[in-house]
């Protein structure tokens, strides 16, 4: 019997009031798989992430984690099933120190797994180690993003969801963030990544999904999409 994907969306429709945003979105993320979700602005990518997490629950369809339908569950219950979220606005606590931001999120993963400890986060992000006593609002944008990713990893997740992790960052910092995402992949954590950097996304992903107006129009191996730039132009304008 084939194991269920870690995450499975099956025909989800999501509304904001009377606005119908997602129209039957279906895709999977397997255990340890890195999947990128691409599309122009306003195509439904962030709404898809919010639907997975129960922040904007779908009105129809199902969201399953290891075969369990989580649509009736609250967001805090969903993330306890092994998901960590790095939101676009970072969401760090500005009046807590770097150390406090990290430690407040620390917990074993499912089965008591403790792969990501405080020490490992500091080894991964040495810059944070130099800022441990600084408040969250005293960090640069790049440092805040590192802190957000580090805090997510402190929950020892099975799936890391990143929404525009490199948005607005300087090129050198973006390169550092992509390097960390690649290292996270090597540890076996699954990732669902939204970003505007198509080249970087395709270089780290196993599969690539493209959304247009709340619908999936492409779902296939990232390497195949990378080899077909005409598809980028058609759907992404790049």
C-alpha positions in Angstrom: 0.0 0.0 0.0 1.4 3.4 -1.0 1.9 5.9 1.8 -0.2 9.0 1.7 1.6 12.2 0.8 2.5 14.3 3.8 0.2 17.1 2.6 -2.7 16.8 0.1 -5.0 19.5 -1.1 -8.1 18.1 -2.9 -10.4 20.5 -4.8 -10.3 23.3 -2.3 -12.3 26.5 -2.9 -11.6 29.5 -0.7 -13.5 32.7 -0.4 -12.9 36.1 1.2 -16.4 37.1 1.8 -18.2 37.2 -1.5 -14.8 37.0 -3.4 -14.1 33.5 -4.7 -10.3 33.2 -4.7 -9.4 29.6 -5.1 -11.2 27.4 -7.6 -10.6 23.7 -7.0 -6.9 23.7 -6.1 -5.4 20.2 -5.8 -1.8 19.2 -5.2 0.4 17.2 -2.9 3.7 17.5 -1.0 5.4 14.3 -0.2 7.6 13.5 2.8 10.9 15.3 2.3 9.8 16.9 -1.0 10.5 20.5 -1.9 7.7 22.1 -3.9 7.6 25.6 -5.2 4.3 27.4 -5.7 4.6 30.2 -8.4 2.4 32.7 -10.0 2.0 36.5 -10.6 0.8 38.7 -7.8 -2.8 38.1 -6.8 -3.1 34.6 -8.3 -3.9 32.9 -4.9 -0.6 31.7 -3.6 -0.8 33.2 -0.1 -4.5 32.3 0.1 -3.5 28.7 -0.6 -1.0 28.8 2.2 -3.6 30.3 4.5 -6.1 27.6 3.5 -3.6 24.9 4.4 -3.0 26.4 7.8 -6.7 27.1 8.6 -6.1 30.8 8.7 -8.6 31.2 5.9 -10.4 27.9 5.9 -11.6 26.5 2.5 -15.3 26.6 1.9 -15.1 23.3 -0.1 -12.7 20.5 -0.6 -10.2 18.9 1.8 -6.8 19.5 3.2 -5.2 16.4 4.5 -2.0 15.8 6.5 -0.9 12.2 6.3 -4.4 11.3 5.2 -6.2 13.2 8.0 -8.6 15.9 7.0 -7.6 19.0 8.9 -10.2 21.4 7.5 -12.3 21.4 10.7 -9.3 22.0 12.9 -8.0 25.3 14.3 -4.6 26.7 13.1 -2.8 25.8 16.3 -4.0 22.2 16.0 -2.9 22.0 12.4 0.7 23.2 13.0 1.0 20.6 15.8 0.8 18.0 13.2 4.2 18.9 12.0 4.0 22.2 10.0 6.0 25.4 10.5 5.1 28.6 8.8 7.4 31.5 7.8 5.0 34.3 6.9 5.6 37.1 4.4 5.5 39.7 7.2 8.0 37.7 9.4 5.8 37.9 12.5 8.7 38.1 15.0 8.0 39.5 18.5 9.7 43.0 18.4 10.0 43.4 22.1 11.5 40.0 22.8 15.3 39.3 22.3 16.6 37.1 19.6 17.2 34.4 22.2 13.6 34.7 23.6 12.1 34.7 20.1 13.9 31.4 19.4 13.3 29.7 22.8 9.6 30.5 23.0 9.1 28.3 19.9 11.3 25.4 21.0 9.6 22.0 21.1 10.2 18.5 20.0 8.9 17.4 16.7 6.5 14.4 16.3 7.9 11.3 18.0 10.1 13.5 20.2 12.5 14.4 17.4 15.0 17.1 18.4 17.0 17.6 15.2 16.9 21.4 15.4 18.2 22.7 18.7 19.2 26.2 19.8 22.8 25.4 19.2 22.1 24.2 15.7 20.1 27.3 14.8 23.0 29.5 15.9 25.5 27.3 13.9 23.2 27.8 10.9 22.7 31.5 11.4 25.9 32.8 13.0 24.7 36.3 12.6 21.9 35.6 15.1 24.5 34.3 17.6 26.0 37.8 17.5 22.6 39.4 18.2 21.2 37.2 21.0 20.4 40.0 23.4 19.1 42.4 20.7 15.3 43.0 20.5 13.5 41.8 17.4 12.9 45.4 16.3 16.7 46.1 16.5 17.5 43.6 13.7 17.9 44.3 10.0 15.3 42.9 7.5 17.7 40.0 6.7 18.4 39.2 10.3 14.6 39.3 11.0 14.1 36.8 8.2 16.8 34.5 9.6 15.2 34.7 13.0 11.8 33.8 11.6 13.2 30.8 9.8 15.2 29.8 12.8 12.1 30.1 15.1 10.2 27.9 12.7 12.9 25.2 12.7 12.9 25.2 16.5 9.5 23.5 16.3 11.2 20.5 14.5 8.7 20.4 11.7 8.1 17.8 9.0 7.0 20.5 6.6 8.3 24.1 6.4 6.0 26.6 4.5 7.8 29.8 3.4 5.9 32.7 1.9 8.2 35.2 0.1 11.2 34.4 2.3 13.6 36.6 0.3 11.2 39.5 -0.5 12.9 42.9 -0.1 16.2 41.6 1.0 19.6 42.6 -0.4 21.2 40.2 -2.9 23.8 38.8 -0.5 21.2 38.1 2.1 18.9 36.5 -0.4 21.8 34.2 -1.5 22.3 33.3 2.2 18.6 32.5 2.7 18.5 30.3 -0.4 21.6 28.5 0.9 19.9 27.8 4.2 16.7 26.6 2.4 18.9 24.2 0.4 20.5 23.0 3.7 17.1 22.4 5.2 16.1 20.3 2.2 19.2 18.2 2.7 18.0 17.3 6.3 14.9 15.7 4.9 12.3 18.3 5.9 9.6 18.9 3.2 9.2 22.5 2.0 6.4 24.4 0.2 8.0 27.6 -1.0 6.5 30.8 -2.5 8.9 33.3 -3.9 9.4 35.6 -7.0 12.9 34.3 -7.8 12.0 31.7 -10.4 15.6 30.6 -11.1 16.3 30.1 -7.4 13.0 28.3 -6.8 13.6 25.9 -9.7 17.1 25.2 -8.6 16.1 23.9 -5.2 12.7 22.3 -5.9 11.7 18.8 -6.8 8.4 19.9 -8.2 7.0 23.2 -9.5 3.4 24.4 -9.4 2.1 27.5 -11.2 -1.2 29.2 -10.3 -3.3 31.5 -12.5 -6.4 33.2 -11.1 -6.9 30.7 -8.3 -6.3 27.6 -10.4 -3.4 25.2 -10.9 -2.2 25.4 -14.5 1.0 23.5 -14.2 2.3 20.8 -11.8 5.4 18.9 -12.8 9.1 18.3 -12.2 11.0 21.5 -11.5 13.8 20.4 -13.9 11.4 20.1 -16.7 10.0 23.6 -16.1 13.5 25.0 -15.9 14.2 23.5 -19.3 11.1 25.2 -20.8 11.5 29.0 -20.4 8.5 29.6 -22.7 6.3 28.3 -19.9 7.8 30.9 -17.6 7.0 33.6 -20.1 3.4 32.4 -20.7 2.4 32.1 -17.0 4.9 34.2 -15.1 6.0 36.9 -17.5 9.7 36.1 -16.8 
